[in-house]
């Protein structure tokens, strides 16, 4: 039986409506997927761009006060830190021509506004020419070595041409440093200029040996990363003040292993002005030439024997005498046993004790001559390093 007219009309109206609904649902789903995909794509591009978006405002807002202080410290001190290049004359293998070749590089820093740069002695050792490069502009300036202190691993350079706006580091003090205090090292490790590393003071009162095999006392130990190329750069406190000159590391591989050393700034303040004024350091001494440790032992001495005494020296005025050797092989020798009560058993002991004093200090020397032991006093004189 055929369907009524009303039923056919209803079916005709209903079926197109269902089709339209299906199309609308499909289109809506596609639109939702497209929107999600667009937002994901924008997020990916934003991640790729990084924190530079919006001028870096979001990233900078997330910085902690400590991070802000570190960033400001680096911005303030980095113009005063330089790269020092050691140029030496080398003969080429095939042509035998002598050419100027970079032998090594290290770091340094501006000591004053007159163009004096402080670095390590081992950085400029045996150099034919020295160049100093500033981070800003990257221009290399020729510099003269005007003074060296090999025993303390320090050297002072003087720029031949001074760029404008030189700004020296603020000099602090090392006497009242504390283990655990935060420190910052700025330098050029492995030739990577203007590198900042942070750490703490790990130890105080350490002793290391310089290139001349001389003991450097009261050295600062730090765990701030110090690598080849950091040598001569500044060690700073949290206020950006100079507290030491980075000089050495302890590492089986030659790279950073958590133990670095810096010459204390109190020693630097004593030495650098002398290097600027006269080009050398005046060390306190007695004016004697000691016997070698082997010679002293061959004579059966337990201390250090005096070989010669310089005329009109502190030693001569205190009564010390040259060694006297007789034909039968015996000898009369003044044997230094102690200085100010500190035992002297080797030439190294003798120099290490004297280096703890200043020129003009009066010391008590315990001397044995023959079977007699007595004390004499001597006013230490200046000796060129």
C-alpha angles and dihedrals in degrees: 000000000000118000118257118262093248091055093051091049092051092049091050090052095044101048097055089047092055091049091051090051092053092050091048092050092050092049092049091051092051090050092051092050091048092051092049091048092049092051091048091050091050091049091051092050090049090052090050091051091051127195095333091091115107090013091296091289094140094049093045091049088058095055116113121232089251092054091048090051092050093049091050091048092054093047090051099047103032095082088060095053118085142185115243119205122198111213118193135181111251132179114231117237099236109025094034088220117149113237136174110253132180104250098182145320141225141162137276141169140221112266097186143352091266093078100262113150124196121211140145121290091229090057093063098029112142092357121162091196135003128211128194121204125195122211093232109074095356093239118155118225125197114240135189123225102235100171142007136193104190094177090059096034093238133130136175124216129192120212112232091208119028120214117222122267099030110181121190124213119258108254117226132178135261101199096090101036118137133213108253094033113137117249138182129212121202122188149102109284113187088354093300101136126221099013121168123204128175137205142124138274103271098184144352134213094035123158127219135169123249127220087270089055091249121142116250109203134204092026120174117237118206140173092214104122110265118177136168105300094036090085112119094019124123128268108210137193123229091276092056094252120145111252101160149356114245108235116153149009134209108228135138089212099042092245131097114302102166099274120094132160136212131191105243116252093232088066090044091054089054097046106037097061089053091051091050094047103040106002096242143062122251108222123198114249148151100238097246136127107221127212114253117261089252092052092049091051092048087057090050094249122153095197133035120299122221112235102178136359120213116235115262091006130141089257094052092049089052091054102256116148141203118264114269117210121194131206093253090061096255122124141198109220136167107236117203108214102170145355117215088345094306113127117247113204101151142021088257090056090051095053094040092055094046091049089062088067136067130237107275096031116133114227133188113235121198108212133182119204114180107316096338128090121196142155126246130181126228133185106224116241132207118269124186113243 
